[in-house]
Amino acid sequence: MFTIYPAIDLKGGRCVRLLQGKADAETVYGHDPVAMARRWVDEGARWLHVVDLDGAFEGRPAHTEVIRNIVAAVPVPVQVGGGLRTDEHLKVLAETGVSRMILGTRAWEKPDALAALAERYGEAVAVGIDARDGLVQIRGWTETTSLTAVDLARQADAMGIRTLIITDTATDGMLQGVNAAAMDEVCAAVACNVIASGGVSTAEDVARLQKLGRDNLIGAIVGKALYEGRVSLQQLQAG
């Protein structure tokens, strides 16, 4: 089943969306993240995708209690990323009850450590690969590396990571459509599951992803289009 993951991006305790990940280009969509989580579940969400934006920029989790409250408030699994740079960060987040923890910068900095984390946490650990023009971006998208998204995806897959979240940062928040070709390239390179992110804003975008015919492309993350009412969760799930 292709899953739509409504995104809840946390900054200063509020629900926001950033334009192409830029900290100074934010729009506030709510001051109660728990209420927002309940809203998406009430509308039919089967998973939630939560990003600790302050954590991503600061290099350490900044919304642990908010995340704990979200997990406690909803009956669906929650995946979380942002600022998970150490084993202790993962341990603390795991104790909140989240179902999946997403490594970004750390996966790029220490890919060899992924095998031990995959063995320890299994499906509860994932790797988020944020890329612009095919190159990995790190530290809250503030730095672009020379490593390609496909190469990092292959490394993570080889280390036993079972889920990758691939974000095309050039399309994120732009409402201009998904980069299906980039998603197809990653899916073709790995055996693990892939979740697409960035630019998914219509049912047609979801259909484009599904028409790729990649069995390991299991879902898509949607943010701004939902918050602005351009499409409903039901429309996206109907695909």
PyRosetta script that sets phi, psi and omega in degrees:
from pyrosetta import init, pose_from_sequence

init()
pose = pose_from_sequence("MFTIYPAIDLKGGRCVRLLQGKADAETVYGHDPVAMARRWVDEGARWLHVVDLDGAFEGRPAHTEVIRNIVAAVPVPVQVGGGLRTDEHLKVLAETGVSRMILGTRAWEKPDALAALAERYGEAVAVGIDARDGLVQIRGWTETTSLTAVDLARQADAMGIRTLIITDTATDGMLQGVNAAAMDEVCAAVACNVIASGGVSTAEDVARLQKLGRDNLIGAIVGKALYEGRVSLQQLQAG")
pose.set_psi(1, 130.8)
pose.set_omega(1, 178.7)
pose.set_phi(2, -80.1)
pose.set_psi(2, 121.4)
pose.set_omega(2, -172.8)
pose.set_phi(3, -103.9)
pose.set_psi(3, 134.6)
pose.set_omega(3, 172.9)
pose.set_phi(4, -96.2)
pose.set_psi(4, 126.8)
pose.set_omega(4, -178.4)
pose.set_phi(5, -107.5)
pose.set_psi(5, 100.4)
pose.set_omega(5, 173.0)
pose.set_phi(6, -61.9)
pose.set_psi(6, 136.4)
pose.set_omega(6, -176.9)
pose.set_phi(7, -96.5)
pose.set_psi(7, 135.5)
pose.set_omega(7, 172.8)
pose.set_phi(8, -121.1)
pose.set_psi(8, 105.0)
pose.set_omega(8, -177.9)
pose.set_phi(9, -98.0)
pose.set_psi(9, 123.0)
pose.set_omega(9, -174.2)
pose.set_phi(10, -102.5)
pose.set_psi(10, 127.9)
pose.set_omega(10, 175.9)
pose.set_phi(11, -147.8)
pose.set_psi(11, 119.6)
pose.set_omega(11, -178.2)
pose.set_phi(12, 61.1)
pose.set_psi(12, 30.7)
pose.set_omega(12, 179.2)
pose.set_phi(13, 79.4)
pose.set_psi(13, 2.3)
pose.set_omega(13, -177.8)
pose.set_phi(14, -111.6)
pose.set_psi(14, 165.2)
pose.set_omega(14, 174.4)
pose.set_phi(15, -92.6)
pose.set_psi(15, 118.4)
pose.set_omega(15, -177.4)
pose.set_phi(16, -132.6)
pose.set_psi(16, 169.4)
pose.set_omega(16, 167.8)
pose.set_phi(17, -131.7)
pose.set_psi(17, 137.6)
pose.set_omega(17, 177.3)
pose.set_phi(18, -103.9)
pose.set_psi(18, 145.0)
pose.set_omega(18, 176.0)
pose.set_phi(19, -83.1)
pose.set_psi(19, 113.1)
pose.set_omega(19, -177.8)
pose.set_phi(20, 53.8)
pose.set_psi(20, 32.5)
pose.set_omega(20, 175.5)
pose.set_phi(21, 74.3)
pose.set_psi(21, 10.8)
pose.set_omega(21, -177.0)
pose.set_phi(22, -83.1)
pose.set_psi(22, 124.5)
pose.set_omega(22, -174.8)
pose.set_phi(23, -62.6)
pose.set_psi(23, -26.4)
pose.set_omega(23, -177.7)
pose.set_phi(24, -94.3)
pose.set_psi(24, 10.5)
pose.set_omega(24, 179.8)
pose.set_phi(25, -126.8)
pose.set_psi(25, 63.0)
pose.set_omega(25, -175.5)
pose.set_phi(26, -107.9)
pose.set_psi(26, 150.7)
pose.set_omega(26, 171.8)
pose.set_phi(27, -124.2)
pose.set_psi(27, 128.5)
pose.set_omega(27, -179.4)
pose.set_phi(28, -89.0)
pose.set_psi(28, 126.9)
pose.set_omega(28, -179.1)
pose.set_phi(29, -112.6)
pose.set_psi(29, -4.3)
pose.set_omega(29, 178.5)
pose.set_phi(30, 177.7)
pose.set_psi(30, 152.5)
pose.set_omega(30, 180.0)
pose.set_phi(31, -107.2)
pose.set_psi(31, 4.3)
pose.set_omega(31, -178.2)
pose.set_phi(32, -131.8)
pose.set_psi(32, 90.7)
pose.set_omega(32, -177.7)
pose.set_phi(33, -59.8)
pose.set_psi(33, -34.0)
pose.set_omega(33, 179.8)
pose.set_phi(34, -65.9)
pose.set_psi(34, -43.2)
pose.set_omega(34, 177.7)
pose.set_phi(35, -62.9)
pose.set_psi(35, -37.4)
pose.set_omega(35, 178.6)
pose.set_phi(36, -65.8)
pose.set_psi(36, -41.7)
pose.set_omega(36, 177.8)
pose.set_phi(37, -60.2)
pose.set_psi(37, -45.1)
pose.set_omega(37, 178.8)
pose.set_phi(38, -62.6)
pose.set_psi(38, -37.5)
pose.set_omega(38, 179.6)
pose.set_phi(39, -59.2)
pose.set_psi(39, -48.0)
pose.set_omega(39, -177.8)
pose.set_phi(40, -67.0)
pose.set_psi(40, -36.4)
pose.set_omega(40, 177.3)
pose.set_phi(41, -66.3)
pose.set_psi(41, -41.9)
pose.set_omega(41, 178.0)
pose.set_phi(42, -60.4)
pose.set_psi(42, -29.6)
pose.set_omega(42, -179.5)
pose.set_phi(43, -86.4)
pose.set_psi(43, -1.6)
pose.set_omega(43, 173.6)
pose.set_phi(44, 113.5)
pose.set_psi(44, 8.4)
pose.set_omega(44, 179.9)
pose.set_phi(45, -61.6)
pose.set_psi(45, 136.8)
pose.set_omega(45, 177.6)
pose.set_phi(46, -100.5)
pose.set_psi(46, -15.2)
pose.set_omega(46, 174.9)
pose.set_phi(47, -145.6)
pose.set_psi(47, 159.6)
pose.set_omega(47, 170.4)
pose.set_phi(48, -125.8)
pose.set_psi(48, 145.3)
pose.set_omega(48, 178.4)
pose.set_phi(49, -115.8)
pose.set_psi(49, 115.4)
pose.set_omega(49, -176.9)
pose.set_phi(50, -114.8)
pose.set_psi(50, 132.6)
pose.set_omega(50, 178.4)
pose.set_phi(51, -120.6)
pose.set_psi(51, 125.3)
pose.set_omega(51, 174.7)
pose.set_phi(52, -88.4)
pose.set_psi(52, 89.9)
pose.set_omega(52, -176.3)
pose.set_phi(53, -64.0)
pose.set_psi(53, -42.4)
pose.set_omega(53, 177.0)
pose.set_phi(54, -59.9)
pose.set_psi(54, -39.2)
pose.set_omega(54, 178.2)
pose.set_phi(55, -62.4)
pose.set_psi(55, -40.9)
pose.set_omega(55, -179.9)
pose.set_phi(56, -63.2)
pose.set_psi(56, -40.7)
pose.set_omega(56, -178.7)
pose.set_phi(57, -76.1)
pose.set_psi(57, -33.9)
pose.set_omega(57, -175.4)
pose.set_phi(58, -90.5)
pose.set_psi(58, -17.1)
pose.set_omega(58, -179.8)
pose.set_phi(59, 80.9)
pose.set_psi(59, 19.5)
pose.set_omega(59, 176.7)
pose.set_phi(60, -159.5)
pose.set_psi(60, 147.9)
pose.set_omega(60, -178.8)
pose.set_phi(61, -57.1)
pose.set_psi(61, 137.7)
pose.set_omega(61, -177.6)
pose.set_phi(62, -123.6)
pose.set_psi(62, -7.1)
pose.set_omega(62, -175.6)
pose.set_phi(63, -131.2)
pose.set_psi(63, 35.9)
pose.set_omega(63, -174.9)
pose.set_phi(64, -58.3)
pose.set_psi(64, -44.1)
pose.set_omega(64, -178.2)
pose.set_phi(65, -68.2)
pose.set_psi(65, -38.8)
pose.set_omega(65, 176.8)
pose.set_phi(66, -60.7)
pose.set_psi(66, -44.1)
pose.set_omega(66, 179.1)
pose.set_phi(67, -63.6)
pose.set_psi(67, -41.6)
pose.set_omega(67, 177.2)
pose.set_phi(68, -58.8)
pose.set_psi(68, -41.0)
pose.set_omega(68, -179.5)
pose.set_phi(69, -68.6)
pose.set_psi(69, -37.0)
pose.set_omega(69, 177.4)
pose.set_phi(70, -63.4)
pose.set_psi(70, -48.1)
pose.set_omega(70, -179.0)
pose.set_phi(71, -59.0)
pose.set_psi(71, -40.8)
pose.set_omega(71, -178.3)
pose.set_phi(72, -70.5)
pose.set_psi(72, -22.8)
pose.set_omega(72, -171.9)
pose.set_phi(73, -91.5)
pose.set_psi(73, -16.2)
pose.set_omega(73, -174.4)
pose.set_phi(74, -123.8)
pose.set_psi(74, 150.4)
pose.set_omega(74, -177.9)
pose.set_phi(75, -92.3)
pose.set_psi(75, 11.1)
pose.set_omega(75, -179.2)
pose.set_phi(76, -112.9)
pose.set_psi(76, 158.4)
pose.set_omega(76, 178.7)
pose.set_phi(77, -67.6)
pose.set_psi(77, 151.2)
pose.set_omega(77, -177.7)
pose.set_phi(78, -126.6)
pose.set_psi(78, 130.8)
pose.set_omega(78, 172.6)
pose.set_phi(79, -109.4)
pose.set_psi(79, 143.5)
pose.set_omega(79, -171.7)
pose.set_phi(80, -136.9)
pose.set_psi(80, 137.7)
pose.set_omega(80, 173.4)
pose.set_phi(81, -137.5)
pose.set_psi(81, 166.3)
pose.set_omega(81, 177.9)
pose.set_phi(82, 118.7)
pose.set_psi(82, 103.4)
pose.set_omega(82, 173.5)
pose.set_phi(83, 81.2)
pose.set_psi(83, 16.3)
pose.set_omega(83, -178.5)
pose.set_phi(84, -88.6)
pose.set_psi(84, 84.7)
pose.set_omega(84, -171.9)
pose.set_phi(85, -104.1)
pose.set_psi(85, -14.4)
pose.set_omega(85, -176.2)
pose.set_phi(86, -132.5)
pose.set_psi(86, 165.8)
pose.set_omega(86, 176.1)
pose.set_phi(87, -61.0)
pose.set_psi(87, -37.0)
pose.set_omega(87, -179.6)
pose.set_phi(88, -65.7)
pose.set_psi(88, -38.9)
pose.set_omega(88, 176.6)
pose.set_phi(89, -58.0)
pose.set_psi(89, -43.9)
pose.set_omega(89, 179.5)
pose.set_phi(90, -65.8)
pose.set_psi(90, -41.6)
pose.set_omega(90, -179.3)
pose.set_phi(91, -60.8)
pose.set_psi(91, -45.9)
pose.set_omega(91, -178.9)
pose.set_phi(92, -65.4)
pose.set_psi(92, -41.6)
pose.set_omega(92, -179.5)
pose.set_phi(93, -68.5)
pose.set_psi(93, -39.1)
pose.set_omega(93, 178.8)
pose.set_phi(94, -58.8)
pose.set_psi(94, -34.3)
pose.set_omega(94, -179.0)
pose.set_phi(95, -70.2)
pose.set_psi(95, -12.7)
pose.set_omega(95, 176.9)
pose.set_phi(96, -79.2)
pose.set_psi(96, -13.5)
pose.set_omega(96, 179.5)
pose.set_phi(97, 96.1)
pose.set_psi(97, 9.7)
pose.set_omega(97, 178.4)
pose.set_phi(98, -63.6)
pose.set_psi(98, 153.2)
pose.set_omega(98, -177.5)
pose.set_phi(99, -90.6)
pose.set_psi(99, -24.7)
pose.set_omega(99, -178.6)
pose.set_phi(100, -149.5)
pose.set_psi(100, 132.3)
pose.set_omega(100, 179.9)
pose.set_phi(101, -112.3)
pose.set_psi(101, 131.3)
pose.set_omega(101, -171.1)
pose.set_phi(102, -107.5)
pose.set_psi(102, 120.4)
pose.set_omega(102, 177.2)
pose.set_phi(103, -94.4)
pose.set_psi(103, 133.7)
pose.set_omega(103, 178.2)
pose.set_phi(104, -118.6)
pose.set_psi(104, -84.7)
pose.set_omega(104, -179.0)
pose.set_phi(105, -56.0)
pose.set_psi(105, -41.7)
pose.set_omega(105, -177.7)
pose.set_phi(106, -63.0)
pose.set_psi(106, -35.5)
pose.set_omega(106, -179.9)
pose.set_phi(107, -64.4)
pose.set_psi(107, -34.1)
pose.set_omega(107, 177.7)
pose.set_phi(108, -75.4)
pose.set_psi(108, -41.8)
pose.set_omega(108, -176.6)
pose.set_phi(109, -70.0)
pose.set_psi(109, -39.3)
pose.set_omega(109, -173.6)
pose.set_phi(110, -134.7)
pose.set_psi(110, 65.0)
pose.set_omega(110, -177.9)
pose.set_phi(111, -62.0)
pose.set_psi(111, -29.0)
pose.set_omega(111, -179.2)
pose.set_phi(112, -67.5)
pose.set_psi(112, -19.2)
pose.set_omega(112, -179.9)
pose.set_phi(113, -82.6)
pose.set_psi(113, -8.8)
pose.set_omega(113, -175.8)
pose.set_phi(114, -66.0)
pose.set_psi(114, -32.2)
pose.set_omega(114, -177.6)
pose.set_phi(115, -61.0)
pose.set_psi(115, -45.0)
pose.set_omega(115, -179.9)
pose.set_phi(116, -65.6)
pose.set_psi(116, -38.7)
pose.set_omega(116, 179.2)
pose.set_phi(117, -68.9)
pose.set_psi(117, -37.5)
pose.set_omega(117, 177.8)
pose.set_phi(118, -65.0)
pose.set_psi(118, -37.8)
pose.set_omega(118, 178.9)
pose.set_phi(119, -69.8)
pose.set_psi(119, -37.0)
pose.set_omega(119, -177.3)
pose.set_phi(120, -74.4)
pose.set_psi(120, -44.6)
pose.set_omega(120, -172.4)
pose.set_phi(121, -105.4)
pose.set_psi(121, -12.5)
pose.set_omega(121, 178.6)
pose.set_phi(122, 58.7)
pose.set_psi(122, -131.1)
pose.set_omega(122, -177.6)
pose.set_phi(123, -70.4)
pose.set_psi(123, -7.0)
pose.set_omega(123, -178.7)
pose.set_phi(124, -82.0)
pose.set_psi(124, -2.8)
pose.set_omega(124, 175.9)
pose.set_phi(125, -122.1)
pose.set_psi(125, 135.7)
pose.set_omega(125, 179.9)
pose.set_phi(126, -132.8)
pose.set_psi(126, 167.3)
pose.set_omega(126, 176.1)
pose.set_phi(127, -117.5)
pose.set_psi(127, 127.7)
pose.set_omega(127, 175.2)
pose.set_phi(128, -98.1)
pose.set_psi(128, 122.8)
pose.set_omega(128, -179.8)
pose.set_phi(129, -113.9)
pose.set_psi(129, 111.8)
pose.set_omega(129, 179.3)
pose.set_phi(130, -101.4)
pose.set_psi(130, 126.4)
pose.set_omega(130, -173.8)
pose.set_phi(131, -138.5)
pose.set_psi(131, 145.3)
pose.set_omega(131, 173.1)
pose.set_phi(132, -125.3)
pose.set_psi(132, 126.5)
pose.set_omega(132, -176.3)
pose.set_phi(133, 53.4)
pose.set_psi(133, 34.4)
pose.set_omega(133, 175.9)
pose.set_phi(134, 85.1)
pose.set_psi(134, -4.7)
pose.set_omega(134, -178.2)
pose.set_phi(135, -104.9)
pose.set_psi(135, 139.1)
pose.set_omega(135, -176.3)
pose.set_phi(136, -66.5)
pose.set_psi(136, 135.4)
pose.set_omega(136, 173.5)
pose.set_phi(137, -112.1)
pose.set_psi(137, 145.7)
pose.set_omega(137, -175.5)
pose.set_phi(138, -134.2)
pose.set_psi(138, 175.0)
pose.set_omega(138, 177.7)
pose.set_phi(139, 51.2)
pose.set_psi(139, 57.5)
pose.set_omega(139, 178.9)
pose.set_phi(140, 67.0)
pose.set_psi(140, 32.3)
pose.set_omega(140, 178.3)
pose.set_phi(141, 66.8)
pose.set_psi(141, 19.2)
pose.set_omega(141, -179.3)
pose.set_phi(142, -88.8)
pose.set_psi(142, -12.9)
pose.set_omega(142, 179.1)
pose.set_phi(143, -132.4)
pose.set_psi(143, 137.2)
pose.set_omega(143, 176.2)
pose.set_phi(144, -108.3)
pose.set_psi(144, 128.1)
pose.set_omega(144, -177.3)
pose.set_phi(145, -94.1)
pose.set_psi(145, 179.6)
pose.set_omega(145, 177.1)
pose.set_phi(146, -96.8)
pose.set_psi(146, 0.8)
pose.set_omega(146, -179.0)
pose.set_phi(147, -86.4)
pose.set_psi(147, 135.4)
pose.set_omega(147, 179.3)
pose.set_phi(148, -80.9)
pose.set_psi(148, 153.3)
pose.set_omega(148, 178.7)
pose.set_phi(149, -61.1)
pose.set_psi(149, -38.6)
pose.set_omega(149, -179.0)
pose.set_phi(150, -64.7)
pose.set_psi(150, -41.0)
pose.set_omega(150, 179.8)
pose.set_phi(151, -66.3)
pose.set_psi(151, -42.0)
pose.set_omega(151, 178.4)
pose.set_phi(152, -66.8)
pose.set_psi(152, -37.0)
pose.set_omega(152, 177.6)
pose.set_phi(153, -61.3)
pose.set_psi(153, -42.9)
pose.set_omega(153, 178.9)
pose.set_phi(154, -63.4)
pose.set_psi(154, -41.7)
pose.set_omega(154, 178.7)
pose.set_phi(155, -61.4)
pose.set_psi(155, -47.7)
pose.set_omega(155, -179.0)
pose.set_phi(156, -62.6)
pose.set_psi(156, -42.1)
pose.set_omega(156, 178.7)
pose.set_phi(157, -60.9)
pose.set_psi(157, -43.8)
pose.set_omega(157, -179.5)
pose.set_phi(158, -65.5)
pose.set_psi(158, -27.3)
pose.set_omega(158, -179.7)
pose.set_phi(159, -84.2)
pose.set_psi(159, -1.1)
pose.set_omega(159, 176.5)
pose.set_phi(160, 97.9)
pose.set_psi(160, 5.3)
pose.set_omega(160, 176.2)
pose.set_phi(161, -66.6)
pose.set_psi(161, 133.9)
pose.set_omega(161, -172.9)
pose.set_phi(162, -99.4)
pose.set_psi(162, -15.1)
pose.set_omega(162, -179.2)
pose.set_phi(163, -139.1)
pose.set_psi(163, 133.8)
pose.set_omega(163, 174.1)
pose.set_phi(164, -118.0)
pose.set_psi(164, 139.3)
pose.set_omega(164, 172.1)
pose.set_phi(165, -110.3)
pose.set_psi(165, 114.0)
pose.set_omega(165, -175.4)
pose.set_phi(166, -105.3)
pose.set_psi(166, 117.2)
pose.set_omega(166, -179.8)
pose.set_phi(167, -113.1)
pose.set_psi(167, 124.9)
pose.set_omega(167, 172.3)
pose.set_phi(168, -89.1)
pose.set_psi(168, 103.2)
pose.set_omega(168, -170.7)
pose.set_phi(169, -70.4)
pose.set_psi(169, -21.4)
pose.set_omega(169, 179.5)
pose.set_phi(170, -69.5)
pose.set_psi(170, -27.2)
pose.set_omega(170, -178.6)
pose.set_phi(171, -99.5)
pose.set_psi(171, -13.0)
pose.set_omega(171, -174.3)
pose.set_phi(172, -62.5)
pose.set_psi(172, 124.9)
pose.set_omega(172, 178.2)
pose.set_phi(173, 77.7)
pose.set_psi(173, 3.4)
pose.set_omega(173, -175.3)
pose.set_phi(174, -93.6)
pose.set_psi(174, -16.1)
pose.set_omega(174, 179.4)
pose.set_phi(175, 58.0)
pose.set_psi(175, 34.2)
pose.set_omega(175, -177.1)
pose.set_phi(176, -115.0)
pose.set_psi(176, 13.4)
pose.set_omega(176, 177.5)
pose.set_phi(177, 103.6)
pose.set_psi(177, 160.0)
pose.set_omega(177, -175.6)
pose.set_phi(178, -88.9)
pose.set_psi(178, 148.4)
pose.set_omega(178, 175.7)
pose.set_phi(179, -86.7)
pose.set_psi(179, 80.0)
pose.set_omega(179, -174.8)
pose.set_phi(180, -64.1)
pose.set_psi(180, -34.5)
pose.set_omega(180, -178.7)
pose.set_phi(181, -62.8)
pose.set_psi(181, -40.8)
pose.set_omega(181, 179.2)
pose.set_phi(182, -65.1)
pose.set_psi(182, -40.8)
pose.set_omega(182, 179.4)
pose.set_phi(183, -65.6)
pose.set_psi(183, -40.3)
pose.set_omega(183, 179.8)
pose.set_phi(184, -62.7)
pose.set_psi(184, -40.1)
pose.set_omega(184, -179.3)
pose.set_phi(185, -62.7)
pose.set_psi(185, -43.0)
pose.set_omega(185, 179.5)
pose.set_phi(186, -68.2)
pose.set_psi(186, -45.2)
pose.set_omega(186, -179.2)
pose.set_phi(187, -58.5)
pose.set_psi(187, -36.7)
pose.set_omega(187, -179.9)
pose.set_phi(188, -69.7)
pose.set_psi(188, -23.0)
pose.set_omega(188, -173.5)
pose.set_phi(189, -90.7)
pose.set_psi(189, -13.7)
pose.set_omega(189, -173.6)
pose.set_phi(190, -131.5)
pose.set_psi(190, 163.1)
pose.set_omega(190, 176.4)
pose.set_phi(191, -99.5)
pose.set_psi(191, -20.0)
pose.set_omega(191, -176.8)
pose.set_phi(192, -75.4)
pose.set_psi(192, 172.4)
pose.set_omega(192, 179.9)
pose.set_phi(193, -74.7)
pose.set_psi(193, 151.2)
pose.set_omega(193, -179.4)
pose.set_phi(194, -130.8)
pose.set_psi(194, 135.4)
pose.set_omega(194, 173.1)
pose.set_phi(195, -115.7)
pose.set_psi(195, 128.6)
pose.set_omega(195, -177.7)
pose.set_phi(196, -88.4)
pose.set_psi(196, 146.0)
pose.set_omega(196, 178.8)
pose.set_phi(197, -148.1)
pose.set_psi(197, 145.9)
pose.set_omega(197, 178.1)
pose.set_phi(198, 106.7)
pose.set_psi(198, 109.3)
pose.set_omega(198, 173.5)
pose.set_phi(199, 83.2)
pose.set_psi(199, -1.5)
pose.set_omega(199, 179.4)
pose.set_phi(200, -74.5)
pose.set_psi(200, 109.9)
pose.set_omega(200, -172.3)
pose.set_phi(201, -137.9)
pose.set_psi(201, -2.2)
pose.set_omega(201, 178.5)
pose.set_phi(202, -142.4)
pose.set_psi(202, 164.6)
pose.set_omega(202, 174.7)
pose.set_phi(203, -62.8)
pose.set_psi(203, -30.1)
pose.set_omega(203, 178.2)
pose.set_phi(204, -65.1)
pose.set_psi(204, -36.3)
pose.set_omega(204, 176.5)
pose.set_phi(205, -62.4)
pose.set_psi(205, -43.0)
pose.set_omega(205, 177.9)
pose.set_phi(206, -62.4)
pose.set_psi(206, -42.8)
pose.set_omega(206, 179.2)
pose.set_phi(207, -62.1)
pose.set_psi(207, -39.0)
pose.set_omega(207, 178.8)
pose.set_phi(208, -60.9)
pose.set_psi(208, -41.9)
pose.set_omega(208, 178.8)
pose.set_phi(209, -65.5)
pose.set_psi(209, -44.7)
pose.set_omega(209, -178.7)
pose.set_phi(210, -66.0)
pose.set_psi(210, -33.4)
pose.set_omega(210, -179.4)
pose.set_phi(211, -70.1)
pose.set_psi(211, -12.4)
pose.set_omega(211, 175.0)
pose.set_phi(212, -62.8)
pose.set_psi(212, -25.4)
pose.set_omega(212, 177.2)
pose.set_phi(213, 73.1)
pose.set_psi(213, 24.0)
pose.set_omega(213, 179.6)
pose.set_phi(214, -91.8)
pose.set_psi(214, 114.2)
pose.set_omega(214, -178.1)
pose.set_phi(215, -63.4)
pose.set_psi(215, -24.2)
pose.set_omega(215, -178.4)
pose.set_phi(216, -90.9)
pose.set_psi(216, 2.4)
pose.set_omega(216, 173.4)
pose.set_phi(217, -90.2)
pose.set_psi(217, 99.5)
pose.set_omega(217, -166.7)
pose.set_phi(218, -100.0)
pose.set_psi(218, -7.9)
pose.set_omega(218, -178.9)
pose.set_phi(219, 179.1)
pose.set_psi(219, -178.9)
pose.set_omega(219, 180.0)
pose.set_phi(220, -144.7)
pose.set_psi(220, 144.7)
pose.set_omega(220, 177.5)
pose.set_phi(221, -95.7)
pose.set_psi(221, 134.2)
pose.set_omega(221, -179.1)
pose.set_phi(222, -130.7)
pose.set_psi(222, 133.4)
pose.set_omega(222, -179.4)
pose.set_phi(223, -125.5)
pose.set_psi(223, -85.5)
pose.set_omega(223, -169.5)
pose.set_phi(224, -55.4)
pose.set_psi(224, -41.0)
pose.set_omega(224, -178.2)
pose.set_phi(225, -60.6)
pose.set_psi(225, -36.5)
pose.set_omega(225, 177.2)
pose.set_phi(226, -70.4)
pose.set_psi(226, -44.9)
pose.set_omega(226, -176.3)
pose.set_phi(227, -65.7)
pose.set_psi(227, -31.2)
pose.set_omega(227, -178.8)
pose.set_phi(228, -93.1)
pose.set_psi(228, 4.0)
pose.set_omega(228, 176.1)
pose.set_phi(229, 71.0)
pose.set_psi(229, 19.2)
pose.set_omega(229, 179.3)
pose.set_phi(230, -73.2)
pose.set_psi(230, -22.5)
pose.set_omega(230, 178.9)
pose.set_phi(231, -155.0)
pose.set_psi(231, 152.6)
pose.set_omega(231, 178.4)
pose.set_phi(232, -98.3)
pose.set_psi(232, 159.2)
pose.set_omega(232, 177.4)
pose.set_phi(233, -62.2)
pose.set_psi(233, -38.6)
pose.set_omega(233, 179.5)
pose.set_phi(234, -62.4)
pose.set_psi(234, -39.7)
pose.set_omega(234, 179.0)
pose.set_phi(235, -64.2)
pose.set_psi(235, -41.2)
pose.set_omega(235, -179.9)
pose.set_phi(236, -67.2)
pose.set_psi(236, -39.6)
pose.set_omega(236, -178.6)
pose.set_phi(237, -72.1)
pose.set_psi(237, -24.5)
pose.set_omega(237, 175.5)
pose.set_phi(238, -73.0)
pose.set_psi(238, -24.0)
pose.set_omega(238, 173.3)
pose.set_phi(239, 63.9)
pose.dump_pdb("model.pdb")
